[in-house]
Amino acid sequence: MPSTPSASSHDTPPENQRPGRNFIQQLIDADLAAGRYGGRVHTRFPPEPNGYLHIGHAKSICLNAGLAREYGGRFNLRFDDTNPAKEEQEYVDSIQEDIRWLGADWEDRLFFASDYFDQLYEWAVQLIQAGRAYVCDLDAEAMREHRGTLTEPGRACCYRERSVEENLDLFARMKAGEFADGTRTLRAKIDMASPNLNLRDPVMYRIKRAHHHRTGDTWCIYPSYDFTHGQCDSLEGITHSICTLEFENHRPLYDWFCDALGIHHPQQIEFARLNLSYTVMSKRKLLQLVTENHVSGWDDPRLLTLRGLRRRGYTATSIRAFCERIGVAKQYSVIDMAWLEDAIREDLNAHAPRAMGVLRPLKVVLTNLPADAERICQAANHPQQPDMGTREVPLTREIYIEQSDFLEDAPKKFFRLKPGGAVRLRSAGIIECGEMIKNAAGEVTEVHCTFDPDLTRKVKGTIHWVSARHAISAEVRLYDHLFAAENPDQTAEGGTFLDNLNPHSLEVLTTAKLEPSLGQVASGAHYQFERTGYFYVDPVDSQPGQPVFNRTATLRDSWAKAK
């Protein structure tokens, strides 16, 4: 089991706080004790509809929805749709579907930042009238030059002292579409010498002619994220605006806008975002992987998008359990991928029925059985859950076993099939190895054995198998980490994260042989292939009678230890 991520000193609870509470719960407990927000807890998840959700978003969704549920509060879903050039209805629909699948319920509280465009415009006018916002003619490059650096203060531009009347006129004309894209912005008038660069007269509105997926061409100016976020929280009565640490330096600006407008002021709280080994979660990088065909799409099972995880066979239960286990902290950390894999193993171990599948088949002939022999063996569908029943597995003269379960020159402690050795066939009996058949290259292509049906006989090894006559042919896809490096962004000088792509992240087996009970499986069903791993019937590529199995995870213990 991976070690538990350490917490920073800021996460250490005071002695008077309930034990086991993360720092966000402690803050909410204190707010409730002080009577803040009238004893309400109201959270939200505010995605931008410019891509598909990934496992990092799942942590935020589980946190926000979980807090609302824990405190008997409310949870909103609000789309931050203020950049129409990158946003699409496709993403809006997929995000809602993924959140529902994950188990979060916003009930009737589905909102969009675009719902508030009229109010946001009026608030911008209010700040202009108060002398706290102005129209600026600097282009993006000049604005960066005026902004200063972390060690040097910014410089006020000549447009900062425009009159209220001129600013109101120019802003109205911006809205009316009189000016070209990028020629003017509306900026808050705060402090160009502030040590926090976000307070150096940030942009509130920019001119951008782009068709919006909800408002069409009604607007040609769009509010910035910083001007939109806090005000939308305020309009919805949010009490605790929970976001990731990269927004910590934006909190003073969040507070400034709420205070300057004199509106309901939620509390912004930041936590460490989820970082996992062997993967990337930047939307830009995920988009690059998709558009450059390094993966098959947003639902490629190697991606940690929620779509990809679902197609690989991860359950919502396992992802919620994973998010609960890794906890919430202020300290940056990277979580080992083993935490996520352990969560799905635990869930599927309890619920997935067992079956036998031979991924790389080697033919075995049971020479003491007639050619037309057929013995029906009873196999448990789950060794710890008798109520899941049993299934019939036919044993015939010719069977398949895994190539790795036979070794001609075997070491002493090799407890599978070897010349002169015996091994148990799961739920069937004992086979003893005799003759081997080899091809011209000297490779073993067939093994001849004798069969003993005595299930009480003691042998040290047990292997799985399928009847050659009844076997189902299926495509099996074995997935590994998409990246070969723990930190894909760590590259040689001049390199990119793409240099760390794992060339062995997908292996497609087309000669796998499965027991006949898997011939008519339902799309989206989970199974444990005994001694091999957990598999999921691919919901996209499977056809009736032609299942495609995706390996969700390997087994916790190695196949050599199977009993």
Beta strands, then each sheet from edge to edge (+ up, - down):
strand 1: 42-45
strand 2: 74-79
strand 3: 110-112
strand 4: 133-136
strand 5: 185-188
strand 6: 203-207
strand 7: 221-223
strand 8: 240-244
strand 9: 267-271
strand 10: 354-355
strand 11: 357-358
strand 12: 361-366
strand 13: 374-380
strand 14: 390-396
strand 15: 398-402
strand 16: 422-425
strand 17: 429-438
strand 18: 444-452
strand 19: 462-463
strand 20: 466-467
strand 21: 472-479
strand 22: 506-514
strand 23: 526-529
strand 24: 533-537
strand 25: 548-554
sheet 1: 1+ 2+ 3+
sheet 2: 4+ 5- 6+ 7-
sheet 3: 8+ 9+
sheet 4: 10+ 23+ 24- 25+ 21+ 22- 11+
sheet 5: 19+ 16+ 17- 18+ 12+ 15- 20+
sheet 6: 13+ 14-
end
